[in-house]
């Protein structure tokens, strides 16, 4: 256990035991090496304890009025960010990740410490909740703890835990909706407030085209949508990005993997015989969230990037512009710049890619990679402009936005010569990469072959138009660019 100022009472010792792993994990993302990570974590932990004491003293002086503050772990994570900002201001920025330094010196960082009404909706909504409710939401959604562990830590009734968690999600949505209404906004944003509230309440509701376009260009409304939409799996990303800020998605992925390691791959958890049905339901829900995570907070940044891509030049802008609020970040010790430009996708081929030894690559069963599973010969009447979907000429651009030691973020942009009423984009990986989360498309992966299918709101593409989507994936040893891209079964050329 790292050296830390001795806790003054048992409560602080318990706080250290519960939260140190999370604090060190985020500090590790923020720094350029393990020594700096430990130093940053120690200083941030001490700062967080001082802030907690000050809030308790303020509550006591206020004759029992509760001071608005974050629960333990997010409080300490924001202390890491605050301490990193102090390092940058004091000339110790060389210890920090280069991407974080860029972010700290941008207007994006100022939102988290500026006027309260300009701060992210998720941060304001979590602060407005009672601390036990906020802690329950954070532990279940961001830390990805199994429900039985959350029950023990929070002292909940096992039989009522699932219902209580659902109620807390609803409370968070209500607080975020109220904060969205209180946010200063222009007339266009104000005109969509009621519609946004209605659309995000129901999983079956379709997003109108004009609202979808607005969310693609308005950061504040896109953040609100991510917080208000409790279905679809985007709540963990909305919380992590809105409260932590820089590196939120990378932290979220680390905590998910840490929870899996603690439980053990494929091993059922039998440590708490009570509430087994609730734990099973929560586990299934967590798997669905990880598979369907749309990361709505990314919609604005991705759409703006696409709008900057006339003639394919926007891809370079995206690759060189540095990290966004919603982008994962390079891991500690990585020498990668703020964004790693990807090489163009390998030339398309109908056969499998060669492996390192020159033999055709194989899937997990030891057989050659399967062909594109998309249906062939779809009707030409659905394509528009007199062309068939399967005959649409297309160009694809693959951009590696960020990469860290065990994962990466990428975007795929496809230009189609013909109008489309629906689309499927498929490709193959060479090195065993696995896609974990995808936004602006639904995901399917069979061995090395990945298929992205249009979402309800972006199915149609005009002639000579573009479609784009992004994903997070894991990799080991090597991360070559994918190959054999197809659009609705038709081979695409690399741009």
Secondary structure as UniProt FT lines:
FT   HELIX           10..30
FT   HELIX           34..61
FT   TURN            62..64
FT   HELIX           72..89
FT   TURN            90..91
FT   HELIX           93..95
FT   HELIX           98..104
FT   HELIX           107..110
FT   TURN            111..113
FT   HELIX           116..118
FT   HELIX           121..127
FT   HELIX           131..141
FT   HELIX           147..154
FT   HELIX           158..160
FT   HELIX           161..182
FT   HELIX           187..191
FT   HELIX           193..201
FT   TURN            203..204
FT   HELIX           209..215
FT   TURN            216..217
FT   HELIX           219..228
FT   HELIX           235..243
FT   TURN            246..247
FT   HELIX           248..263
FT   TURN            265..266
FT   TURN            274..275
FT   HELIX           276..292
FT   HELIX           296..298
FT   HELIX           299..307
FT   HELIX           310..312
FT   HELIX           314..320
FT   TURN            325..326
FT   TURN            332..333
FT   TURN            356..357
FT   TURN            364..365
FT   HELIX           380..382
FT   TURN            385..386
FT   HELIX           389..391
FT   STRAND          394..404
FT   TURN            405..406
FT   STRAND          407..416
FT   STRAND          424..428
FT   STRAND          434..439
FT   STRAND          441..446
FT   TURN            447..448
FT   STRAND          449..454
FT   HELIX           456..458
FT   TURN            463..464
FT   STRAND          465..474
FT   STRAND          483..487
FT   TURN            488..489
FT   STRAND          490..491
FT   STRAND          493..494
//
